[in-house]
């Protein structure tokens, strides 16, 4: 419409966005710049980081973390190892659990669906601190979990004090090696400051407990995504499979799963992004211990800066983590854009969909981030 | 649980197992409900244990973790909790959450509306910037945020707890997306009547955006009530701790000697109750929020 006063919208537009620009600028963009400087400087934590006493030291902090043999690099590698096993365990299991819950809830003859859905989703909206306290109690030496294990004659471990790796324990149990004296061919060679023995430890018992907690907490969110996906499954396709004589399992594997592939992709990639950011649980429950087996890059960064006063290194770890998550996010957006196009095609073909608003994947990321990490 | 609203019952159209199968046999039903009850127990029982344990004594909690009858029954844990700093933290959490939520809903709507509707130079650049900001994971901002709060001298103040959380890029995005679905003709009418841009926004557009506003309110409430990282780096003054920050300290000797499980359970339970109430009342908005992304697939 030409009747609008362009001048007025110009002013109003900037006025409307100015609070957002101000806050995001001061508390997000500027601090990132400041932290980037700190990661390249020798600032010790006292005084202003932007003063004459603070020197530019180039990539020294990054070298210490990624190249030079030493404690800093070793700690970062330990945190990478832990995160690797953490991701390897959490992402598939939470996806499978979420899908199982969704399929259960999608059953025709289920009564009280709302109740069950509420129960499964509820932990996702509860504070990670509250859930962590609860799990500290459940997994305590004489806690509920070990009591239940006791019914089956299993003597449960002292979960959060146990730094033994699961692969180590397994190898010990089947007689591959002895936990007490690991074979020299595994302890000798060292890659990036860690021996094979340490790299191939598997997640420690303590980390496994945290993994179970996170899987339990997050599955509910993803269950909702799967439920939405299941409702979009056209009945005709299902019926065609029935006519062809496919049994229930075959239909699940050949009809349902392929139909859900975009949702599975979304859940898996969100899982990858979320698991790299885990921090709250480590802060509340283990502080990285026992024996650094629950150390994650996010917690290591916090610890380096706030506990050890090594701000340059802490900031450098944060940027390394940022780079990793950025790669994961970009990959996700790229993969999903592909799926967007095909989803659009499907929609165009006239598959009936529920009337919903425009897709806002952000909310999922938001929900998931809150549920899992921060 | 919640008052069943129309939407509550409607969303799940059981399709997968529904097709052409006759009545499920007794055995199948048995297995199905068996599985369901197993999972329900897995998800509900921990909270029941939490509730019961908060009325136990320390030795009872440690010795009989699974028992559902406190022996002896005591409100000692709750008394300890209320005589600690917990009430202060609770008050702080309420203040911070209210301010953040009100601010976030207002400012994100304003910005979202401008990006969706107003024509001004730099709008597209701003939107690109917004998408970039959204890609920054909160967890890597801990150190940067501390640096800036310290630098501008508001570390250990209420504004430090509140202002940085007040704008959320994802919130702006949600509002922008929603405003774009409102027909433009509505605003034209108001504008022809001579209403100012803000007046049009406030009295005409905003009331139409109620579903998005409720979703954003709930996300903001839940987000700021459960936030931990930001409060760790914004203050180290126990008088300014929020619940998450204060209670997190319970595990690292904040309660003095012993494990004090009953107090920890009471603390965790009490901080869960406001979330639970909001969740139960507004449940369909929660599920909508999470479902909105599923359209992706």
Interface residues (C-beta under 8 A of the other chain):
Chain A: X1 X3 X4 X6 X8 X9 X10 X12 X13 X14 X16 X17 X19 X20 X21 X23 X24 X26 X27 X28 X29 X30 X31 X32 X34 X35 X38 X48 X49 X50 X101 X103 X104 X105 X106 X107 X108 X109 X110 X113 X114 X115 X116 X117 X118 X119 X120 X121 X122 X123 X125 X126 X127 X128 X129 X130 X131 X132 X133 X134 X135 X136 X137 X138 X140 X142 X143 X144 X147 X148 X216 X221 X224 X225 X227 X228 X229 X230 X231 X232 X233 X235 X238 X239 X242 X248 X252 X256 X260 X261 X262 X263 X265 X266 X273 X277 X279 X280 X283 X284 X285 X287 X298 X301 X302 X305 X306 X311 X314 X315 X318 X319 X321 X322 X325 X326 X329 X330 X336 X339 X340 X343 X353 X354 X356 X357 X358 X359 X360 X361 X362 X363 X364 X365 X366 X367 X369 X370 X373 X374
Chain B: X1 X2 X4 X8 X9 X11 X12 X13 X14 X15 X16 X17 X18 X19 X20 X21 X24 X29 X32 X35 X36 X39 X40 X42 X43 X44 X46 X47 X49 X50 X53 X61 X62 X63 X65 X66 X107 X108 X110 X111 X113 X114 X115 X118 X119 X120 X121 X122 X123 X126 X133 X134 X135 X136 X137 X138 X139 X140 X141 X142 X143 X144 X145 X146 X147 X148 X151 X152 X163 X164 X166 X167 X169 X170 X172 X173 X174 X177 X178 X180 X181 X188 X191 X192 X196 X197 X198 X201 X215 X219 X222 X223 X225 X226 X227 X228 X229 X232 X233 X243 X244 X247 X248 X250 X251 X252 X259 X261 X264 X265 X267 X268 X269 X271 X272 X275 X276 X279 X280 X283 X286 X287 X289 X290 X291 X292 X293 X294 X295 X296 X297
